[in-house]
C-alpha cells in the first residue's frame, strides 16, 4: 500500500483507494506517531464531515486509537475542520484526525492530521506517518482494533460536542455587539458541508437574520463540488438576486474556506475578503504585526500593509506554510487565494466560519453594502482583477526543471509591460512594473499547469494568461 500525504493529509476515491482496510492501516500509523509524540499520556480528537461514510470512517479510526491505548474524543456529529482543530488545542490533545476531503468532489474522502497546536501537521509529521505506514506494511503488521461498543464501555472513546467551546472562542475574536447592531440579513450556503448552521447558531442571540441554504444532510453534495467559487454558487447568486439580503456567505465541505456574494449576486472572491478584513483589523481595531499571504494571493494585501508600515511575507501555496509563521510569530492575518484565512488570537488554521462572521462585522461597522465596500477597496488599493486557469498537459512536469527552464528564458516584458522581478519560491512568478503579476506552477500530483494572473484590467489579465497558455502548449 502506497499512501502519500499532500499539504493537508491524504485524499483518495472512496472504494478505490479509500477503503476501510487502507484507512485502518493509516490509522495505525497515526496511532504509532501519536505514541511516539506522547508515550505517557497520548490523546486524540477525531471529527468528520458530511461525506458518504465519514461517520463510519471516524468511528473506525477511533477503534484503532482505543486499541492502541490512546484516549480518544470522538465528535458526536459532523463538524467543521477548524472546530476540531480548536478542540485539539483546547483539550491539549496530542493530535487530531479529521475525516474529510474538504472541497474535493463527492467521490473522494480523506484524512487530515492535526498537530497539538491546533493546525495542520507539518511536512515532517506527515513524512513520519508515511514512514511508519511503510514499516507496518513491510512487516505485515495489521492494525490493532477494538469494537466501538467496548471502547466506549471502557471510556477509551468518549463522544463529545466540540461546537460550544469553539463558539465561545469565536466570541472572543468578534465584536458581536457591532454585528448585533447591524441587523444584517444574511444567507449562509454551506454547500451541504459540515459548516451547516454554524453561522446561524453563532448569531442566534443577535439581530442578524440568517437564511441557511443547502444545510440538510446530503453526502453527494447535490452533485456539486463543495468548493465556494463562483461556478458552484449559482444557487446562492440566484437567491441573492431575488431576495432582500445584505450578503451571502459560502463555506466549503469542511468549512475551512470562505467565498461570498454581495446583494446583487456578484461573487466576492477570497482576495477581496482578505483585503476587507485585513483593513478592518488594522484601521478599526489597531492590530499590528506581520501579514502573511501565499504567492498566488492579491498584491492589494501588500498595499494595505504598506499603509501601516507592516511587513508582508510571501509563502508557497498551502495554508501549512502560513501556519508555520502564525505559530512562532505575531501575525495579524494570514490567507491564501483559495479562501483559507486566519487571524491573530485564533488557531493557525483556515476558518471559513470565522472569516464569514468577520466579514459581517466589517459590513455592520461600516454601515455600507458589501459591493460598496469592495468598490472602495479596489479604488483605494487596486485596481486588481484576477483569474486562474488550469491547463492539462500530456505528461507530468517536474517543477524544478520547468522553473529552471522558465528562468533561463524569462522575458524582459510580457505583452508590452516590463518585467521588474522574477521569483521562484513556488513555481515561477513574474512581477511587472504596472503592479500586475503572473504565476506558473506545475501541479505536484497531476499533469496540470496552473496559471494565475492579477492585473489592473481584465484585458491585461487575459494577456498574461495567454502568455502562460503558450508556455503550456510548449510543454505538451
N, C-alpha and C positions, 0 to 999 in steps of 0.2 A: 504494500500500500504506500503510495506517494502522496503526501499532503504538503502543500506549500502555503504558508501564511502570507497574505498580502499586507498592505499597510495597516489594515484593521481586522485581521483574522482570516479565517478560512471560509470560503463560499463554494458551493457546488450545486449541481442539479439534483433535486430530490429523486430518489430511487435509482439514480445512476451512480454517482459517487457519494452523494449524501444519503447514506443508509444508516440504519440502527447499528449494524456491525461496525462500520467505519467510525461512527460517532463514539461508540464505546471505546474504541482504541484511542481516539483523540482525547476523550475524557480521561482515560487512564494516564496518558502522557501529561495532561494538565494537572492531574492529581499528584503525579510524581514531582512535577515542577513546584506545586504548592508546598509539598512536604519538604522539598529542598529549601524553599524560601523560609519556611517556619516549621522546623522539626518538632517543636514542643507543643504548640497550640494553633495548628492550622485551621483556617476557616475560609469559607467561600460564600458569595452571594450569587444566586442564579436567577436569571429572568428570561423572558421570552416575548416575542411579538405575536402578531395575529395570523401568521402564515400557517399553511397546512401542516399539521402535526407538531407545531412548535411547542405546545404544552407538553406533549408526549416526549419529545426530544429532551426538553428541560428536565422532566422527571427522570429520564434515563441517565442523564448526566449526574443528577442528584444521587441516584442509586450507586453509581460508581464512586462518587465522593464519599458517601456514607461507608461503603465497603473498605475505603482506604483510611477510615478513622478521621475524616475531615468534617468538622462541624459545618453544617450546610443550612443556609437560609434560602428558601425557595419561594419566589413570588407566587402569590395566590392567583393572580390573573395576569393577562397580557399587560406589559408595562414598557414605557419608552426606555431606550438605552441610557440617556442621561439620568433617569431616575434610578436605574440600577447602579450606574457608576457612582452617583452620590451616596447610595446605600453602602457601597463598598467602603467609601471614605468615612461615612458617618458611623458605621458599625465596626470600623477598624479591622475589617476583614483582610486576609492575606491576599485575596484576589477575587475577581468576579468573572462570571461566564454569562454572556448574553446570546441566546439563540435567536438569530435574525440574519437576514440577507439585506437588511437596510432598504435601499432604494432599488434593488435588483428586481427583475421580473418575477412573477409568482412561482415559476417552476424552480426557483433557487431557494435554498436555505443556507444557514451558515452559523459560525461560532465566532463571537468577538470575545477576546480575552482582555480583562481589565486588571490594572495594577492597583496596589493598595492606596495610591494617591487619588484614585477616582477618575482615571483617564485610561486611554488605550495603553496596553502593554507595549514596551519598547521593542525595537527590532531585535535586540539581544535576547529579550524574553521569548519572543516568537521563535528565534533560532534554537534556543534551548529546548522548547517544547517539541520542535521538529526533530531534534536530535534524540530526545527521549522516546519519541514515537518510533523512529527508525530502529533504535536499540531494542525496543519491546517486540517489534515485528520480527527483527532478525533472530531474536532469542526464542521466538514462538511463545511469548508471554501474553496470555489473554488478559482482558480487563477484569478486574475484580467487580463483583456485583452483589447487591443485596436488594431484596424486594422493597419497593417503596413503602409498603404497609409496615414491614418490620423496621425500616429506617425511621419512620415516623413514630412507631411504638417506642423505640429506644431513644427517641428525641435526638437522633443524629441528623435528621432532617426536620426543620421547623418551617412551616409555611407562615408567610407574613405579608403585610401590605406596606410596600415602601413609599407609597404616594404621600402620606401625610407629613412625614419628616421632610420630604422633598418640597412640598408646598410651603412648609414653614420656612425652609431655607430660601426659596424664591422670594417670599415676602420680605426677607431682609435685603434683597438685591433690587427691589422695585419700590417705587413710590405709589402705593395703591391708593393713597388719598387723591393724587393727581388724576389717576385713571378713573377713580370713582366720580370725581367732579366733571370729567369729560363727557360722561353719559353717552359713550360711543355705542353704535350699533354695528356689530361685527359678525362676519361669517368665518367659521373655522372649518376648513376642508381637511380632514385628517387622512383622506385618501384610503380609508379602510384600515389605517395603520394603528400602531399601539399608542399614538398620541390622542386617540379619540376621547373627546370630552375633557381633556386635561385643562385646556384653557378656560372652558366654561366653569369647571369645578374651582379653578383658582380664583375666578372672578365672581363666584356665586353671591358674595356679600358686598358687591359693588353695584353701581347703577349701570353697569355695562350689560347690554343685551347681546347675547351670543347665540347665533343660529349654527347648530352643528350640522355639517354636511358630510355624507359618506362616513358615518360614525358607527354603523352596525357591523357585526362580525361577518366578514366575507374573506375567507382565506385565499380566494382567487383574485382579490382586489378589483373585482368587476371587470377583469380583463385588461386593466391598465398597468403601467409601471408606476409604482407608488413613489415617484420622484417629482418634487414640486417645481417643475419647469413649465413654461407656457403651453407647450403642446399637449401636456397631460392635464391641464387645468381649464379646459373649455367649459366644463360644467360650472366651475366656480365663476368664470368670466360671465357666463350667461346669468347666473344668479345675481351677480353684482350689477349687471346692466338693467336688470328687471326688478330691482328691489331698492329700497331707500336705506342703503347700508353705507357706513363710512369706510370700511376696509374689509378685505378678505385675506385671511391667513391660511397658508397651506403647509403642512408638515409631512415628511416622508414616512416610509414604512415603520421605522423605529424612532421617528420624531427627533433625530439629531440634526435635521436640516430644515431650512425655512425658505419659503417663497411668499409673495404677497400680490394682491390685486388692489388697485385703487377703486374709487366709487364708480368710475366709468368702465370698469372691466379691463383695464390695461395692466399688464404684468409688471410688477416691480421686482427686479432681479436682486440677487444677494449682494451685488456690488453696491447698489443704491441703499439697500437696507443697512449694510455695513457702514456706509458713509453717514446716513442719517443718525444711526445710534451712536457712532463714534463722536460726531459733532455734538450731540446732546450730552454725552458723558463729559466732554471737555468743557463745553460752554456753560451748561446749566448746572452740572454737578461739581465742576472744578477738579475733576480727576486728572492725574498726571502720571506719566510713566512711558515705557516703550510701547510701540504699536507693532503688531506682527501681522503680516499678510503673506499668502503664498504667491509664487511667481506668476500665477495666472489671474491675479486679482487686480482690480482697477487702481490706477495711479491717483485717482481722486483721494484715496486714503493718504498718500504721501503729502498732498497739498493741504489737507485738513491738519495733519500732524505738524507740518512746517509752520502753519499759522500760530501754533502754540509752542514752537521750538522743540518738538519731540522727535526722537529717533524712530525711524521705521526700519524694521528688519524684514528682509525678503527671504522666504524659505522655499524649498521644493514643495511640490503638490503633495497633499496629505495632511490631515489635521494632527497627526502624531508629531510632525516637526514643530507645529505651533505649540502643542502640549509640552514638548521638551523645554521650551523657553518659558512657558507660563509656570512651570513647576519651580524653576530656580530664579526667576526674575520678577520685577514689578512690571507686569504687562497690563496696560489699561484694557486693551481689547485685541483679540486675535481672530482672524477669519480667513475663509477661502471662497473662491468663486462658486463652489458647489452648494453653498448655503450653511456650512458648518461654522459656528462662531461661539465665542465665549468671552467673558469679561472678568476683570479683577474681582476677587472675592468668591468666584464660582470655581467649580472643579475644572481641570484642564480638559474639557470635553465639549464638542459641538452640541448645542442645545437649541432645537427649534422652538420649543415651548417658551423658554426664557426670552429668546430673541423676538418672538411674536408679541409677547407681553411688553417688552421694552419698546417695540415699535408703537404700540398703543400709548405708552407713556409719552413718547415723543409727540404723537398727534394731539393728545389731550393737553399737554403743556403748551403747545404752540397755538392751539385753537385754530388749526388750519387743516384743510383736506389733504389727504396723502399726495394727490397729484400736484398740489401747490408746493408742498414741501420738497418733492422730487424736482420740480422745475427750478426751485430756488437753489437746491443743491447743485444742479447742473450749471446754472447760471454763475454760481459763485466759484465752483471748483472744477467745472468742466470747460467746454462740452466734452462728453465722453460717451461714445456709442461703442457697443461691444458685441462680438459674435464669436462663435466657436463652431468648427466643423470637424468631423471625424472621417478621415479618408482611408478606405480599405486598401491594403497592399496585397500583392500576390504572395508575399512571404514575410515572416517577422524580420524586423530591422534591429540590429544591435545599436543601442542608444549611444554608447561611447563612440562607435565607429562613425555613425551618422553625424554626431556632434563635431567630431574632428573634421569630417569632410565639409560640413557647412561653415566651420571656422575658416578653413583654407580657401573657401570660395565666397566668403562674406562680401556682399556688395557695398559700395560706398553710399549707394542710395537705393531706395525702393520706391518705385513709381514716382520718381522725381523728388523725393524727400530724403534729405541727408540722414544717414545712419550715424549716430553720435557715440553709441556704445553697444558692445555685444557681451552678453553674459551667458554662462554655461552651467549654472547651478542645477538645472533640471531641463535637459534638452538644450535648445539654443534660443535666446531671446534677443531680439534686435530692438534697441531704443532709438527712436527717430527724433529729430530736433523740433518737430511740431507737437511733441508730447505724446505721440502715438507709439504703439509697440506691437510687435509680432512675436509669438512664441510657437515653436515647433517641437513637439515631444512625441517620440515613438512610445506606444503602449508597451508595457513590460510583459503583458500576458497574451496579446493577440496581434495579428498583423494589421495594425491600425496606426496611422499617423494623426495625432491630434494637433490641430492648428487653431490658435487663439489670437484675436486681434482687438485692440482698442484704439480708437481714433476720434478726432473731433466731429466727423460726419460719417453717415452710413456709406457714402461713396468711397471714402478713404478706407473704411473697414473692408469693403469688398475688394479694393485694390490690394490690400495686404493679404487677404485670404486667397486671392488669385495667385499671388506670388507663392504662398505656401502650397497651393494645389499643384503648381508647376513643379515644385520640388518633389512632391509625392509621385507625380507622373514619371519623374526621372528614376524613382526607386522601384517602380513596378517591373 
